[in-house]
Amino acid sequence: MACLSSSNRACARVVQEKLCQLVAVSKSQLGHQQQQQQLDLLLHAPGPVASTVVNGVGGGGGVGGGGGGGGSLPLGTAGKRTFLLSSGFAYPLYGGGPAGSGTPLVTAVAHSVGGSIGIARSFYTGRGNFIQPSSVALGSARSVRVPVGAPLFERNQKCSSTANLHPCMRGYSSVHTQQPAGPIREYNIDPYILLEDELKYIFEDIRQEISRATNHQELNKIAVYYFDGQGKAFRPMVAILMAKALNYHMHNENSNIVNAQRQIAMISEMIHTASLVHDDVIDQSFARRGKPSVNVLWNHKKVTQAGDYILAVASMLLARLKQDEVTHILSQVLTDLVQGEFMQLGSKETENERFAHYFTKTYRKTASLIANSLKAVAVLSGADEQMAELSFQYGRNLGLAFQFVDDLLDFVSSSEAMGKPAAADLKLGLATAPVLFACEKFPELNPMILRRFREPGDVERAYELVHQSQGLEQTRFLARKHCIEALRLASQISESPYQKGLIVVGDFVLNRMK
């Protein structure tokens, strides 16, 4: 396949898809059974579990809306902390007061690698709110066992070679994956190669759109600075992958829809890059992607305007689609980005509030863009509300895991590998997941967090304490659990190369080095 021309590769891919459609009818049921068996093996592995059911938790609404529901919720305990375990993850929960009051009820955080896990569906809405569900059958909630220290997924060694992988999928390292962490090596699929034709010119097309909308040379030069093809193109890759998986699922071959979905992928990358431009001004960065950051080369006022301009061009692309629902979905991303940035500028005094603050901020700054982009391509594909929500939740879990790994890499990866300074978050005064987890063992971190690591020696001491604690392992575990949930969601889509690619993406997220 590698020696074929681009047009021949495209033809070959069409033939492959048609063959997949013929085979899928007879194999889809078996494929789903195999995927479910894999999840069942994962979730029912023998091991210790410690969970409790507290009756009568309910009645209050969550932050930002929604009334609460009563019932019995599975709770776990770890040291001094009590936590609600939801969808395999633990989250802070609000309730006990009037709807929307946001009164703290219980606080929850995944407590250790291989710790106890309870299952109950989606108490965290994924839209920045922590609420109690009013429509979930809590009676079906169950506890599952995960062996302490055991890998959550076993790699298939026959498919572990990276020789033919795209550069964005290479470079796995054991420095931050002490156990096999990826939720797939069963499929020998590289999403970047699978989508080679769709992604090949995506940065060039973005640059053309930016250049077409202005005749101001300096503005254009600043705006296209980060669209040089050196980025991972992770967000457009996932958006197109979901689009193609759903198009296959829906038997949708409309070229206009496919083109509109690719536009969504471009828009997602433009929104992401505009946020990077603004972040570099706010954080006064000096390097990104292995080169001087944009604010080093140009006046910060011009750079800020260039970031606004990128968003304006993205809005023009969005308007051309003439899809009101899609416009509404992606406009939420901009709202979340701004709110997330404001949240990052502040901090909370208590340990419990910090976790809730961190989770919500992480969703708004990172996961919202991925989740809503995937929901947008689902809507364009003609998916029903249930499938659109599945796409959203897949993107939410993947986006949260992506950011947790990013926070982890800030402590374990070199500046050269990351393309930006190591321990950058600490230097900016930010307490991410590794630090928040480390506080459990080293309470002396609490005053450092409150003063945003501003005193001499704070950054160095905090960095040292994080490495002496279980903070990195706990963060890795949290990311892994979100990838497991993303895998579960992807397994509900009809089997195809693109659906398998959605599963493989989780491996990339967990094992990336930059």
Salt bridges, closest charged atoms under 4 A:
GLU196 OE2 - ARG9 NH2 3.63
ASP197 OD1 - ARG9 NH2 3.76
ASP197 OD2 - ARG13 NH1 3.14
GLU198 OE2 - LYS244 NZ 3.28
ASP205 OD2 - ARG262 NH1 2.87
GLU209 OE2 - ARG212 NH1 3.10
GLU209 OE1 - ARG320 NH2 3.27
GLU218 OE1 - LYS302 NZ 3.08
ASP228 OD2 - LYS291 NZ 2.58
GLU253 OE2 - LYS18 NZ 2.68
ASP279 OD2 - LYS365 NZ 3.74
ASP280 OD1 - ARG288 NH2 2.72
ASP308 OD1 - HIS278 NE2 3.02
GLU341 OE1 - LYS365 NZ 2.99
GLU351 OE2 - ARG81 NH2 2.55
GLU389 OE1 - ARG127 NH2 3.04
ASP406 OD2 - LYS420 NZ 3.83
ASP406 OD1 - ARG512 NH2 3.18
GLU440 OE2 - ARG81 NH1 2.08
GLU444 OE1 - ARG461 NE 3.20
GLU455 OE1 - ARG451 NE 3.67
ASP458 OD2 - ARG451 NE 2.68
GLU464 OE2 - ARG461 NH1 3.42
GLU485 OE1 - ARG121 NH1 3.91
GLU485 OE2 - ARG488 NH2 2.69
GLU495 OE2 - LYS500 NZ 3.27
ASP507 OD1 - ARG155 NH1 3.62
ASP507 OD2 - ARG185 NE 2.48
